């Protein structure tokens, strides 16, 4: 594996020298948040949207790191991308911030912890993503608890991990969370959209889902391009009987969902409205990169 550079606590260090203490609250309790974004040709996509969500998460968890723009701002991100030799290709960037080291061993944090800040940049497997975007992916329904703070990308990601493992056991790419009431929420690491009677539909945020950045951009595209759109509760039957479906996240962009629970969605091929949204999203990404 090629060695790289990691940004940790305001310093750029070789990846093999990047460590956090065992008493870090992120390691001990999952006490922290993270943010992932895609970069194209050295420039992070929709950076301001990611920073807005990161700041809201820090505020909700009462974690202060000072001037966020100075500590993990665009210049820092772009420098890390460049130092890892990723300025001319798509890259994955993850910012992780924990409450820091606390040797008391108590769940209640002490007042003098200094947050831990870590940022990594890695290459993206563009060919794999291109195949998914072209041919689509299959999903399965999974049950499990959603995050207690759905508006925050917290380090407590175990429900998503277990659900993704279950999806892979069933030879599916993504797991779609479904409640006992058959209501649909989101994927293990994606937002869910369906197309029914020509209308793009997605569950509202008050169903306990993450406010995805790509989700937000797709909604904006629908509004700007006069594509009929609704935020409304969706149930298992809506997905099973829809004409098209797709999932979104910051790394995958827009990926058609062509099957669920072994059943074909629509004709089993990416649909026309999904293809339009993919093109519009790609155009938007090119303009902002």
C-alpha positions in Angstrom: 0.0 0.0 0.0 1.3 3.4 -1.0 2.2 5.6 1.9 0.8 9.1 2.1 0.3 12.1 4.3 -2.2 12.7 7.0 -3.3 15.9 8.6 -3.6 15.5 12.3 -4.0 18.2 14.9 -2.9 21.0 12.6 0.2 19.1 11.3 0.9 17.2 8.1 2.7 14.0 9.0 3.5 10.7 7.1 0.6 8.3 7.4 2.8 5.7 9.3 3.4 8.3 12.0 -0.3 9.3 12.4 -1.7 8.0 15.7 -4.3 8.9 18.3 -4.0 8.1 22.0 -6.0 5.1 23.3 -7.8 7.5 25.7 -9.2 9.6 22.9 -13.0 9.8 23.3 -13.6 9.1 19.7 -12.0 5.7 20.2 -13.5 5.1 23.6 -17.0 6.3 23.1 -17.5 7.3 19.5 -17.6 10.9 20.8 -17.1 12.8 17.6 -18.2 13.5 14.1 -16.9 13.1 10.6 -17.5 14.5 7.1 -16.7 12.9 3.8 -16.4 14.6 0.4 -15.2 14.0 -3.1 -12.5 16.1 -4.7 -12.0 16.6 -8.4 -8.7 17.7 -9.8 -7.6 18.9 -6.3 -10.8 20.8 -5.5 -13.4 19.5 -3.0 -17.0 19.4 -4.3 -19.7 21.4 -2.5 -17.2 22.3 0.1 -19.4 25.1 1.7 -22.3 22.7 2.2 -20.0 20.1 3.9 -18.6 22.8 6.1 -22.0 24.0 7.1 -23.1 20.5 8.1 -19.8 20.0 10.0 -20.2 23.2 11.9 -23.8 22.3 12.9 -22.6 18.9 14.1 -19.8 20.5 16.2 -22.3 22.9 17.7 -24.8 20.2 18.6 -22.1 18.1 20.2 -20.5 21.2 22.0 -17.1 20.5 20.4 -15.1 23.7 19.8 -12.1 23.8 17.5 -11.8 27.6 17.1 -11.9 29.0 13.5 -13.2 26.0 11.5 -12.1 27.6 8.2 -8.6 28.0 9.5 -8.3 24.5 11.0 -10.0 22.4 8.3 -10.8 24.9 5.6 -10.5 24.7 1.9 -6.8 25.6 1.7 -5.9 22.8 4.2 -8.0 20.3 2.3 -6.5 21.2 -1.0 -2.9 21.1 0.4 -3.5 17.6 1.7 -4.9 16.5 -1.6 -1.8 17.9 -3.4 0.6 16.3 -0.8 -0.9 12.9 -1.6 -0.5 13.3 -5.3 -4.2 13.4 -6.0 -4.5 16.8 -7.7 -5.3 15.3 -11.1 -7.8 12.7 -10.2 -10.9 12.0 -8.1 -10.1 11.7 -4.4 -11.9 10.8 -1.2 -11.4 13.3 1.7 -12.5 12.5 5.3 -12.4 14.9 8.2 -12.8 13.4 11.6 -13.1 15.5 14.8 -13.4 14.0 18.3 -13.8 15.6 21.7 -10.2 14.6 22.4 -8.2 12.8 25.0 -9.8 12.3 28.4 -8.0 10.1 30.9 -10.8 10.3 33.6 -12.5 7.2 32.1 -15.9 8.8 32.8 -18.7 9.0 30.3 -19.2 12.6 31.3 -16.3 14.4 29.6 -14.0 16.6 31.5 -13.9 20.3 30.7 -10.3 20.5 29.6 -10.1 18.2 26.6 -8.5 19.4 23.4 -10.3 18.1 20.3 -8.5 15.7 18.0 -8.6 16.6 14.3 -7.7 14.1 11.6 -8.0 14.5 7.8 -7.1 11.9 5.2 -7.2 11.9 1.4 -7.2 8.7 -0.7 -7.8 7.9 -4.4 -11.2 6.8 -5.5 -11.8 3.7 -7.5 -13.3 5.6 -10.4 -13.9 2.5 -12.6 -16.0 0.8 -10.0 -18.1 3.8 -9.4 -18.5 4.4 -13.2 -19.8 0.8 -13.5 -22.3 1.4 -10.7 -23.5 4.6 -12.2 -23.9 3.0 -15.7 -25.5 -0.3 -14.8 -27.0 0.3 -11.4 -26.9 -1.6 -8.1 -29.1 -3.9 -6.2 -30.3 -3.4 -2.6 -32.1 -5.3 0.2 -34.3 -4.2 3.0 -32.5 -4.2 6.4 -33.9 -3.6 9.9 -32.0 -1.9 12.6 -31.8 1.2 14.7 -31.2 4.5 13.0 -28.7 7.0 14.6 -30.0 8.7 17.7 -28.8 12.1 16.2 -29.6 11.6 12.5 -28.7 15.2 11.7 -25.1 14.5 12.7 -22.5 12.3 11.0 -21.3 10.9 14.3 -18.7 8.3 14.8 -21.4 6.0 16.2 -21.8 4.2 12.8 -22.3 0.7 14.0 -25.9 0.3 12.7 -24.7 1.2 9.2 -21.8 -1.2 9.4 -24.0 -4.1 10.5 -26.6 -3.3 7.9 -24.0 -3.1 5.1 -22.6 -6.5 6.2 -26.1 -8.0 6.0 -26.6 -6.5 2.6 -23.3 -8.1 1.4 -24.3 -11.4 2.9 -27.3 -11.2 0.6 -25.1 -10.3 -2.4 -26.5 -6.8 -2.6 -24.6 -3.5 -2.8 -26.7 -1.4 -0.4 -29.0 -2.0 2.5 -32.1 0.1 2.7 -33.3 0.7 6.3 -37.0 -0.2 6.8 -39.0 0.2 10.0 -41.4 -2.2 11.6 -44.1 -0.1 10.0 -42.6 -0.7 6.6 -41.6 2.9 6.3 -38.4 3.5 4.3 -35.6 5.7 5.6 -32.3 5.7 3.9 -29.4 3.4 2.8 -26.6 2.4 5.1 -24.5 5.2 3.6 -26.8 6.8 1.1 -30.1 8.7 0.6 -32.9 7.0 -1.2 -35.1 8.3 -4.1 -37.8 6.6 -6.1 -39.6 7.7 -9.3 -43.3 6.9 -9.4 -45.7 8.2 -12.1 -42.9 10.5 -13.3 -42.5 12.1 -9.8 -39.2 12.0 -7.9 -39.8 11.2 -4.3 -37.6 10.9 -1.2 -38.3 10.5 2.6 -38.4 13.8 4.5 -35.7 14.6 7.1 -38.1 14.2 9.9 -38.2 10.5 9.4 -34.8 10.4 11.1 -32.4 10.5 8.1 -29.2 12.3 7.5 -29.4 15.6 5.5 -27.2 14.3 2.7 -25.3 16.8 0.6 -25.9 15.0 -2.7 -29.5 14.5 -1.6 -29.8 18.3 -1.2 -28.2 18.9 -4.7 -30.6 16.4 -6.4 -33.6 18.2 -4.8 -32.2 21.5 -6.1 -31.8 20.0 -9.6 -35.4 18.9 -9.6 -36.6 22.3 -8.6 -34.4 24.1 -11.1 -35.2 21.7 -14.0 -38.9 21.5 -13.3 -38.8 17.8 -12.6 -41.8 16.9 -10.4 -40.6 16.2 -6.9 -42.1 15.4 -3.5 -40.7 14.9 0.0 -43.1 12.3 1.5 -43.2 9.2 3.6 -42.3 6.1 1.5 -43.1 2.5 2.3 -41.7 -0.8 1.1 -44.5 -1.2 -1.5 -43.6 2.2 -3.0 -40.1 1.0 -3.7 -41.2 -2.5 -4.9 -43.7 -0.9 -7.3 -41.9 2.2 -8.5 -40.7 2.8 -12.1 -37.2 3.9 -11.1 -35.1 4.3 -8.0 -31.6 5.6 -7.2 -29.3 6.3 -4.2 -27.0 9.2 -3.6 -24.0 10.0 -1.5 -20.9 12.3 -1.8 -18.6 9.7 -3.2 -21.0 7.7 -5.5 -22.9 10.8 -6.8 -26.2 9.3 -8.3 -26.4 5.5 -8.7 -29.5 3.8 -10.1 -31.1 1.1 -7.9 -32.2 -1.6 -10.2 -33.4 -4.3 -7.8 -34.6 -4.8 -4.2 -34.9 -8.0 -2.3 -34.3 -10.0 -5.4 -37.0 -8.3 -7.3 -36.5 -6.0 -10.3 -37.3 -2.3 -10.1 -39.0 -1.2 -13.3 -37.4 -3.0 -16.2 -34.2 -3.7 -14.3 -32.3 -0.9 -16.2 -31.5 2.6 -15.1 -34.5 4.8 -15.9 -34.8 7.9 -18.0 -35.4 10.4 -15.2 -32.5 8.9 -13.2 -30.2 9.4 -16.3 -31.4 13.0 -16.6 -30.5 13.7 -13.0 -27.2 12.0 -13.4 -26.4 14.3 -16.3 -27.5 17.4 -14.5 -25.6 16.5 -11.4 -22.4 15.8 -13.5 -22.8 19.2 -15.1 -23.2 20.9 -11.7 -20.2 19.1 -10.3 -18.1 20.2 -13.3 -19.1 23.8 -12.7 -18.2 23.9 -9.0 -14.9 21.9 -9.3 
